[in-house]
């Protein structure tokens, strides 16, 4: 991936299964539950946040905004977060194909939205 040079790569603790069902409101903040405990790229857990929040929604406006927010919060380039979103979407579609009749393609549809 040309957008992700090796010299920028760093390892951090990652949740490993961070999606909307694993983040709960707790007091004034949020708590992530059911961690799988991974070590890897800071953008790894950002991917599902681009397509997973609401399976009924395929509106494109929230996705570029999410990319910007995630990139800023993680201190990573927008291109890197977008690339992780694409990777996570491909993995999601493969899992869906393995689990059921025909994948919807929704994750890939969201991940392939043009950059702003």
TALINFEN-V24201 format. One record per residue. N is the residue number from 1. PHI is phi as a letter, one per 40 degrees, with the letter a starting at -180 (NA if undefined). NEAR is the number of other C-alpha atoms within 12 Angstrom. Layout:
n=[N:N]
phi=[PHI:PHI]
near=[NEAR:NEAR]
This chain:
n=[1:2:3:4:5:6:7:8:9:10:11:12:13:14:15:16:17:18:19:20:21:22:23:24:25:26:27:28:29:30:31:32:33:34:35:36:37:38:39:40:41:42:43:44:45:46:47:48:49:50:51:52:53:54:55:56:57:58:59:60:61:62:63:64:65:66:67:68:69:70:71:72:73:74:75:76:77:78:79:80:81:82:83:84:85:86:87:88:89:90:91:92:93:94:95:96:97:98:99:100:101:102:103:104:105:106:107:108:109:110:111:112:113:114:115:116]
phi=[NA:c:c:b:c:d:c:c:c:b:b:b:c:b:c:g:a:c:a:d:c:b:b:b:c:a:g:c:b:b:b:c:b:f:c:c:g:b:b:i:c:d:c:d:c:c:d:c:c:c:b:c:d:a:c:c:b:b:c:c:d:c:c:d:c:c:d:c:c:c:c:c:c:c:g:b:c:d:c:c:c:c:c:c:c:c:c:c:c:c:c:c:c:c:c:c:c:c:c:a:c:b:c:c:g:c:c:c:d:c:c:c:d:c:c:c]
near=[14:9:17:21:12:12:8:16:18:19:15:17:17:23:26:26:25:29:29:24:19:22:19:16:13:10:7:7:9:13:18:22:19:17:19:16:17:17:17:17:27:30:42:39:38:43:41:41:39:48:40:33:25:19:19:12:17:23:19:22:17:23:36:27:21:30:39:26:21:30:29:19:16:23:20:27:24:29:27:32:40:42:33:35:37:34:28:33:34:27:22:30:28:20:18:19:15:12:12:11:11:13:20:22:22:28:36:30:26:40:38:26:26:16:20:16]
